[in-house]
Amino acid sequence: MTQSKDEAREQAQRVAANRHLSKGEREARRRRLVIYTTAISVVTVILSIAIGAFYDNIYVPSQPIASVGDVTLTREQYVREKRLSLTANMSQNLLLATFGGQFAERFQQQNPFLEQQITSTSYTEAPDEQIVSEWVVAETLRQAAKAQLDLSYSDDAAFQAFISDYGMVFAPTPTVDPQPPTEVPTVTPGGPTVTASPEPTLPPPTPTYDGPKAKTEADKMVDTIFSNYQASMLQAGMEGSLTKADFIEALRRQYAHQTLIQRVQAQLITTEAFTPSTEPSGYDTSHILVRVDAPEGASDADVDALFATKKPLADALLAKVRAGEDFAALAESSSEDYTSRARGGKMDVFDKDGQSVAGSMYDMNYVSAAIALKEGEVVTAPVRTQFGWHIIKLDGLNVPTFDEQIRKARTDAYEKWIADQTLQFVVSYNIPATATVETVATDVPAQLPTAPLGGYPTATATVAAPTATATP
């Protein structure tokens, strides 16, 4: 069927209109796609930021590091613990720096390093095992003291302890009113006795404060510490990150922990129930040595012969002591222990097992002979050791005072008590343990070095050795 011209024209117009409509729709679709893509990108970025913020500020800080019983140390709390621990260390430096001189300079030099540690502390860092361990012990103490002894931290006691330790450091220097010069009287024979001026009195002890007043006084002292901190940071060219409140909290926590330990100790061993020991903790001796140097590889018989040869000289020196000659003077002139002779024969103090304060072991023949003596007594016969013949005098017995004994007894009792509590409370760690080298347990204690009971003369020594002349 033949299409008319009018129909063909209308069809062409419809095709053109459809073609124009399809192009508009395609443009609209393209615009919608761009909008959708942009929106999805924006939502993705916002969601990523939100997830990151949640991870860094909520998830990571809430992660547990350790726990004692039902109390958990999170990473957020760990950062606070580390900050306060470092602040307490810096407080100690600033307090010690008040003494001035090189002593102060040495401690002040540590402050910038501590400041850097404080500012670099973060939630994501590997936890410091020492900080974690200190928290575990402190938390165990807190829970056990409350559960077993009904004791708890006391802020008043903490601030009072701080004042007691450092009150004299911050005490103002007393002013002395100038007095007119006193005329010195002329002493005439038979005249009046001149009265000596009284000795100056010592400053009064640090006063004791109770309750809020203790905190007020401590607050005044922290003002000085904080001013020293600011000056220290300024000198190092740094901007300090700590506030006065940080110092107060660090010191409060430190001294609250210390005072709680002391209160626990006082309950574990009361003053009334403690009986001090009269057993000496140390023996203070002097000796005069007649040296016997046996050649290496000498037989027992040859060694005995050498000792027998030197025995008359030892007997002679002992006879002089018994005749009343001064022991120290005789040791200085005649002892062949060139280490102790300059001190009149004085030796290091040792205990009943022979361990000296220098960490060495005395020959047990020497120890047994000394322990058998009374104070001021001298042996009745020379004592033989590997070094030669010794004339031994017991100069004194070191018996600890009541305060020293009860302090040690309380410390020992507390260490055992807190170790037992650690076993009773469930302690868990959520940090990887540091690799440590395991040591094989042994019942044999480490061997201590032998105490040198016979020092040789140095190259500059000019004192001649005693001659072997026996007193008839």
C-alpha positions as CSV (number, residue, x, y, z in Angstrom):
1,M,0.0,0.0,0.0
2,T,1.4,3.3,-1.1
3,Q,2.1,5.8,1.8
4,S,0.9,9.3,1.2
5,K,3.2,12.2,1.5
6,D,1.4,13.5,4.6
7,E,1.7,10.1,6.3
8,A,5.4,9.9,5.5
9,R,5.9,13.4,6.9
10,E,4.1,12.5,10.1
11,Q,6.1,9.3,10.5
12,A,9.4,11.2,10.0
13,Q,8.3,13.7,12.7
14,R,7.5,10.8,15.1
15,V,11.0,9.2,14.5
16,A,12.7,12.5,15.1
17,A,10.8,13.1,18.4
18,N,11.6,9.5,19.6
19,R,15.2,10.0,18.8
20,H,15.3,13.3,20.8
21,L,13.5,11.7,23.8
22,S,16.0,8.8,23.9
23,K,18.9,11.2,24.0
24,G,17.4,13.1,27.0
25,E,16.7,9.9,28.8
26,R,20.3,8.8,28.3
27,E,21.6,12.1,29.6
28,A,19.3,11.9,32.7
29,R,20.5,8.4,33.4
30,R,24.1,9.5,33.1
31,R,23.5,12.3,35.6
32,R,21.8,9.9,38.0
33,L,24.7,7.5,37.8
34,V,27.2,10.2,38.6
35,I,25.1,11.3,41.6
36,Y,24.8,7.7,42.8
37,T,28.5,7.0,42.4
38,T,29.4,10.2,44.3
39,A,27.0,9.5,47.1
40,I,28.4,5.9,47.5
41,S,32.0,7.3,47.6
42,V,31.0,9.9,50.2
43,V,29.2,7.3,52.3
44,T,32.2,4.9,52.0
45,V,34.6,7.6,53.2
46,I,32.4,8.6,56.1
47,L,31.9,5.0,57.1
48,S,35.7,4.4,56.9
49,I,36.4,7.4,59.1
50,A,33.7,6.3,61.6
51,I,35.1,2.8,61.7
52,G,38.6,4.1,62.2
53,A,37.5,6.5,64.9
54,F,35.6,3.7,66.6
55,Y,38.6,1.3,66.4
56,D,41.1,3.9,67.6
57,N,39.0,5.6,70.3
58,I,36.7,2.9,71.5
59,Y,37.7,-0.6,70.4
60,V,41.5,-0.4,71.0
61,P,41.3,1.5,74.3
62,S,38.8,-1.0,75.7
63,Q,40.9,-4.0,74.9
64,P,42.1,-5.9,78.1
65,I,45.8,-6.2,78.9
66,A,45.6,-7.9,82.3
67,S,43.1,-8.6,85.1
68,V,43.1,-9.4,88.8
69,G,40.0,-11.1,90.0
70,D,37.1,-9.3,88.3
71,V,39.0,-6.0,87.7
72,T,40.5,-5.5,84.2
73,L,43.3,-3.2,83.1
74,T,42.4,-1.9,79.6
75,R,44.7,-0.2,77.2
76,E,43.1,3.1,78.1
77,Q,43.8,2.5,81.8
78,Y,47.3,1.3,81.0
79,V,48.1,4.7,79.3
80,R,46.9,6.4,82.4
81,E,49.0,4.1,84.6
82,K,52.1,4.7,82.6
83,R,51.5,8.5,82.5
84,L,51.2,8.6,86.3
85,S,54.2,6.3,86.8
86,L,56.4,8.5,84.7
87,T,55.0,11.6,86.4
88,A,55.9,10.1,89.8
89,N,59.5,9.5,88.5
90,M,59.7,13.1,87.3
91,S,58.4,14.4,90.7
92,Q,61.1,12.5,92.4
93,N,63.7,14.1,90.1
94,L,62.3,17.6,90.7
95,L,62.2,17.0,94.5
96,L,65.8,15.8,94.6
97,A,66.9,18.7,92.3
98,T,66.0,21.1,95.1
99,F,69.2,20.1,96.8
100,G,71.1,22.0,94.1
101,G,74.6,21.5,92.7
102,Q,75.7,18.7,90.4
103,F,73.2,16.4,92.2
104,A,70.3,18.6,90.9
105,E,71.7,18.8,87.4
106,R,72.0,15.1,87.1
107,F,68.3,14.6,87.9
108,Q,67.1,17.5,85.8
109,Q,68.7,16.0,82.7
110,Q,66.4,13.0,83.0
111,N,63.2,15.1,82.8
112,P,63.2,15.8,79.0
113,F,63.5,12.0,78.4
114,L,60.6,11.3,80.7
115,E,58.5,14.0,79.0
116,Q,59.1,12.4,75.6
117,Q,58.0,9.1,77.0
118,I,54.8,10.7,78.4
119,T,53.9,12.4,75.2
120,S,54.6,9.4,73.0
121,T,52.5,7.0,75.0
122,S,49.6,5.6,72.9
123,Y,46.8,3.0,73.0
124,T,48.4,0.9,70.3
125,E,51.9,0.7,71.7
126,A,53.3,-2.6,73.1
127,P,52.6,-2.5,76.8
128,D,55.5,-2.0,79.2
129,E,55.6,-5.2,81.2
130,Q,57.0,-3.4,84.3
131,I,54.0,-1.0,84.3
132,V,51.6,-4.0,83.9
133,S,53.3,-5.9,86.7
134,E,53.2,-2.9,89.0
135,W,49.5,-2.6,88.4
136,V,48.9,-6.3,89.0
137,V,50.7,-6.1,92.4
138,A,48.9,-2.9,93.4
139,E,45.5,-4.2,92.4
140,T,46.2,-7.5,94.3
141,L,47.2,-5.6,97.3
142,R,44.1,-3.4,97.1
143,Q,41.7,-6.3,96.8
144,A,43.4,-8.5,99.4
145,A,43.8,-5.8,102.0
146,K,40.1,-5.0,101.8
147,A,38.9,-8.6,101.8
148,Q,41.2,-10.0,104.5
149,L,42.2,-7.0,106.7
150,D,39.4,-4.5,106.0
151,L,42.1,-1.9,105.0
152,S,41.8,0.4,102.0
153,Y,43.7,3.3,100.4
154,S,43.7,6.5,102.4
155,D,44.2,9.9,100.7
156,D,44.8,11.6,104.1
157,A,47.5,9.1,105.0
158,A,49.0,9.4,101.6
159,F,49.4,13.2,101.7
160,Q,50.6,13.1,105.3
161,A,53.3,10.6,104.3
162,F,54.4,12.8,101.4
163,I,54.6,15.8,103.8
164,S,56.7,13.7,106.3
165,D,59.1,12.7,103.5
166,Y,59.6,16.2,102.0
167,G,58.3,18.7,104.5
168,M,61.7,19.8,105.6
169,V,62.8,20.3,102.0
170,F,60.1,22.9,101.4
171,A,60.2,24.4,104.9
172,P,61.1,28.0,104.9
173,T,64.5,28.9,106.2
174,P,64.0,30.3,109.7
175,T,65.1,33.9,110.1
176,V,67.4,34.9,113.0
177,D,67.0,38.2,114.6
178,P,70.3,40.0,114.6
179,Q,71.7,40.3,118.2
180,P,74.1,42.9,119.4
181,P,77.7,41.5,119.9
182,T,78.1,40.0,123.4
183,E,81.0,41.4,125.3
184,V,83.4,38.6,126.3
185,P,84.3,38.9,130.0
186,T,87.9,38.9,131.1
187,V,88.7,35.8,133.2
188,T,90.6,36.6,136.3
189,P,92.1,34.1,138.7
190,G,89.4,33.2,141.3
191,G,86.9,35.2,139.4
192,P,83.4,34.1,138.3
193,T,83.0,31.1,135.9
194,V,82.2,32.1,132.4
195,T,78.9,30.5,131.2
196,A,79.1,29.0,127.7
197,S,76.5,30.1,125.1
198,P,73.8,27.5,124.7
199,E,74.0,25.3,121.6
200,P,71.6,26.2,118.8
201,T,68.5,24.1,118.9
202,L,67.5,21.8,116.0
203,P,64.5,22.7,113.9
204,P,61.2,21.1,115.0
205,P,60.1,17.9,113.4
206,T,57.7,18.1,110.5
207,P,54.2,18.7,111.8
208,T,51.4,16.2,111.4
209,Y,48.2,17.3,109.6
210,D,44.9,15.5,109.5
211,G,42.2,15.4,106.9
212,P,41.8,18.2,104.4
213,K,44.7,20.2,105.9
214,A,47.2,17.5,104.8
215,K,46.0,17.8,101.2
216,T,46.2,21.6,101.5
217,E,49.8,21.5,102.7
218,A,50.7,18.9,100.1
219,D,49.1,21.1,97.4
220,K,51.4,24.0,98.4
221,M,54.4,21.8,98.1
222,V,53.2,20.6,94.6
223,D,53.1,24.2,93.6
224,T,56.9,24.3,93.9
225,I,57.3,21.0,92.1
226,F,55.1,22.2,89.2
227,S,57.0,25.5,89.0
228,N,60.3,23.5,88.8
229,Y,58.8,21.3,86.1
230,Q,57.8,24.3,84.0
231,A,61.3,25.8,84.4
232,S,62.9,22.5,83.5
233,M,60.8,22.2,80.3
234,L,61.6,25.8,79.4
235,Q,65.3,25.2,79.9
236,A,65.1,22.1,77.6
237,G,63.2,24.0,74.9
238,M,60.1,21.9,75.3
239,E,56.5,22.5,76.0
240,G,55.4,20.5,79.1
241,S,52.3,18.3,78.7
242,L,51.7,17.8,82.4
243,T,49.4,19.8,84.7
244,K,49.6,20.4,88.4
245,A,46.7,17.9,88.8
246,D,48.8,15.2,87.2
247,F,51.5,15.7,89.8
248,I,49.1,15.7,92.7
249,E,47.4,12.5,91.4
250,A,50.7,10.7,90.8
251,L,52.1,11.5,94.3
252,R,48.7,10.7,95.9
253,R,48.6,7.3,94.2
254,Q,52.3,6.6,95.0
255,Y,52.0,7.4,98.7
256,A,48.6,5.8,99.1
257,H,50.2,2.5,97.9
258,Q,53.1,2.9,100.2
259,T,51.0,3.7,103.3
260,L,48.7,0.7,102.6
261,I,51.7,-1.6,102.5
262,Q,52.8,-0.2,105.9
263,R,49.3,-0.7,107.4
264,V,49.2,-4.2,106.2
265,Q,52.7,-4.9,107.6
266,A,51.6,-3.5,111.0
267,Q,48.6,-5.8,111.1
268,L,50.6,-8.9,110.0
269,I,53.1,-8.3,112.9
270,T,52.0,-6.1,115.7
271,T,54.4,-4.3,118.0
272,E,53.0,-6.0,121.0
273,A,53.4,-9.5,119.6
274,F,56.9,-9.1,118.3
275,T,59.8,-10.4,120.4
276,P,63.2,-9.1,119.3
277,S,66.1,-11.5,119.0
278,T,69.4,-11.0,120.9
279,E,71.4,-13.0,118.4
280,P,74.0,-11.0,116.7
281,S,73.6,-10.3,113.0
282,G,77.3,-9.5,112.5
283,Y,80.7,-10.1,114.2
284,D,83.2,-7.3,114.1
285,T,86.8,-8.5,114.4
286,S,90.5,-7.5,114.1
287,H,93.3,-9.9,113.4
288,I,97.1,-10.1,113.2
289,L,98.3,-12.4,110.6
290,V,101.5,-14.4,110.4
291,R,101.5,-15.4,106.8
292,V,102.3,-18.9,105.6
293,D,102.9,-19.2,101.8
294,A,103.0,-22.8,100.7
295,P,104.4,-23.6,97.3
296,E,102.0,-24.8,94.7
297,G,101.9,-28.6,94.7
298,A,103.4,-29.0,98.2
299,S,102.5,-32.1,100.0
300,D,100.4,-32.0,103.2
301,A,103.5,-32.8,105.2
302,D,105.4,-30.0,103.7
303,V,102.6,-27.5,104.3
304,D,102.3,-28.7,108.0
305,A,106.1,-28.2,108.3
306,L,105.8,-24.6,107.0
307,F,103.0,-23.8,109.5
308,A,105.0,-25.3,112.3
309,T,108.0,-23.1,111.4
310,K,105.8,-19.9,111.6
311,K,103.9,-21.0,114.8
312,P,106.5,-19.6,117.2
313,L,106.2,-16.1,115.7
314,A,102.4,-16.3,116.0
315,D,102.7,-17.4,119.7
316,A,105.1,-14.5,120.3
317,L,102.7,-12.0,118.9
318,L,99.8,-13.4,120.9
319,A,102.0,-13.3,124.1
320,K,102.6,-9.5,123.5
321,V,98.8,-9.0,123.2
322,R,98.2,-10.9,126.4
323,A,100.9,-8.9,128.1
324,G,98.9,-5.8,127.5
325,E,100.4,-4.4,124.3
326,D,97.9,-2.5,122.1
327,F,96.3,-4.8,119.6
328,A,95.7,-2.2,116.9
329,A,99.3,-0.8,117.2
330,L,100.7,-4.3,117.1
331,A,98.6,-5.1,114.0
332,E,99.9,-2.0,112.2
333,S,103.5,-2.9,112.9
334,S,103.5,-6.7,112.7
335,S,100.6,-8.1,110.8
336,E,101.4,-9.6,107.4
337,D,97.9,-8.9,106.1
338,Y,98.9,-5.7,104.3
339,T,95.2,-4.9,103.5
340,S,94.0,-4.6,107.1
341,R,97.2,-3.6,109.0
342,A,96.7,0.1,108.1
343,R,93.3,-0.1,109.9
344,G,94.8,-1.7,113.0
345,G,93.8,-5.2,111.8
346,K,90.1,-4.3,111.3
347,M,88.2,-6.8,109.1
348,D,84.8,-6.7,107.4
349,V,81.9,-7.7,109.5
350,F,80.5,-11.2,108.8
351,D,77.6,-13.2,110.0
352,K,77.5,-16.6,111.8
353,D,77.7,-18.4,108.5
354,G,80.8,-16.5,107.5
355,Q,79.3,-14.3,104.9
356,S,80.8,-10.8,105.0
357,V,79.2,-7.5,104.2
358,A,81.4,-7.4,101.1
359,G,79.7,-10.6,99.8
360,S,82.6,-13.0,100.4
361,M,83.0,-16.0,102.6
362,Y,85.3,-16.1,105.6
363,D,87.3,-19.3,106.4
364,M,85.1,-21.2,108.9
365,N,88.1,-21.8,111.2
366,Y,88.4,-18.0,111.5
367,V,84.6,-17.7,112.0
368,S,84.3,-20.4,114.6
369,A,87.1,-19.0,116.7
370,A,85.6,-15.5,116.5
371,I,82.1,-16.5,117.4
372,A,83.3,-18.4,120.5
373,L,84.8,-15.2,121.9
374,K,83.2,-12.5,124.1
375,E,83.3,-8.9,123.2
376,G,86.8,-7.5,123.6
377,E,88.3,-11.0,124.0
378,V,91.3,-12.4,122.1
379,V,91.8,-16.1,121.1
380,T,93.8,-18.2,123.5
381,A,95.8,-19.8,120.7
382,P,96.6,-18.7,117.1
383,V,94.0,-19.9,114.5
384,R,95.2,-21.7,111.4
385,T,93.6,-21.0,108.0
386,Q,94.9,-21.3,104.4
387,F,96.5,-17.9,104.8
388,G,98.5,-18.6,107.9
389,W,98.2,-18.1,111.6
390,H,95.7,-15.5,113.0
391,I,95.5,-13.8,116.3
392,I,91.8,-12.8,116.4
393,K,90.1,-10.2,118.6
394,L,86.3,-9.9,118.8
395,D,85.8,-6.1,118.7
396,G,82.0,-6.2,118.9
397,L,78.7,-7.8,118.2
398,N,76.2,-6.2,115.9
399,V,72.7,-6.8,117.3
400,P,69.9,-5.0,115.4
401,T,67.7,-2.6,117.3
402,F,64.1,-3.3,118.0
403,D,63.0,-1.0,115.2
404,E,65.4,-2.6,112.7
405,Q,64.3,-6.1,113.6
406,I,60.6,-5.4,113.5
407,R,61.0,-3.5,110.2
408,K,62.7,-6.5,108.6
409,A,60.2,-9.0,110.1
410,R,57.3,-7.0,108.7
411,T,58.9,-6.7,105.3
412,D,59.5,-10.5,105.2
413,A,56.0,-11.2,106.4
414,Y,54.5,-8.8,103.8
415,E,56.5,-10.3,100.9
416,K,55.2,-13.8,101.8
417,W,51.7,-12.5,102.3
418,I,51.5,-10.7,99.0
419,A,53.0,-13.7,97.2
420,D,50.2,-15.9,98.7
421,Q,47.6,-13.4,97.6
422,T,48.8,-13.5,94.1
423,L,48.2,-17.2,94.1
424,Q,44.7,-16.8,95.5
425,F,43.5,-14.1,93.1
426,V,43.0,-15.1,89.5
427,V,45.6,-13.1,87.5
428,S,45.5,-13.2,83.7
429,Y,47.5,-11.4,81.0
430,N,46.4,-10.6,77.5
431,I,49.8,-9.5,76.2
432,P,52.4,-11.8,74.6
433,A,55.0,-12.8,77.2
434,T,58.6,-11.7,76.5
435,A,60.9,-14.6,75.8
436,T,63.0,-15.4,78.8
437,V,65.8,-17.8,79.4
438,E,64.8,-20.5,81.9
439,T,67.3,-21.3,84.5
440,V,67.7,-24.8,86.0
441,A,66.7,-24.8,89.6
442,T,69.3,-26.1,92.0
443,D,69.4,-26.6,95.7
444,V,73.1,-25.6,95.8
445,P,73.5,-21.8,96.4
446,A,76.0,-19.8,94.3
447,Q,79.5,-20.1,95.6
448,L,80.7,-16.9,97.2
449,P,84.3,-15.9,96.8
450,T,86.7,-16.6,99.6
451,A,87.4,-13.6,101.8
452,P,91.0,-12.5,101.4
453,L,92.4,-12.7,105.0
454,G,95.9,-11.9,103.9
455,G,96.6,-9.0,101.6
456,Y,100.1,-8.8,100.0
457,P,102.1,-5.6,100.2
458,T,101.9,-3.2,97.3
459,A,104.9,-2.1,95.3
460,T,104.9,1.2,97.2
461,A,104.8,-0.4,100.7
462,T,107.8,0.5,102.8
463,V,106.8,-1.3,106.0
464,A,109.1,-4.2,106.7
465,A,107.7,-7.6,107.6
466,P,108.1,-8.7,111.2
467,T,111.2,-10.7,112.1
468,A,110.7,-14.2,113.4
469,T,111.9,-13.6,117.0
470,A,110.0,-15.5,119.5
471,T,109.6,-14.2,123.1
472,P,111.1,-16.7,125.5
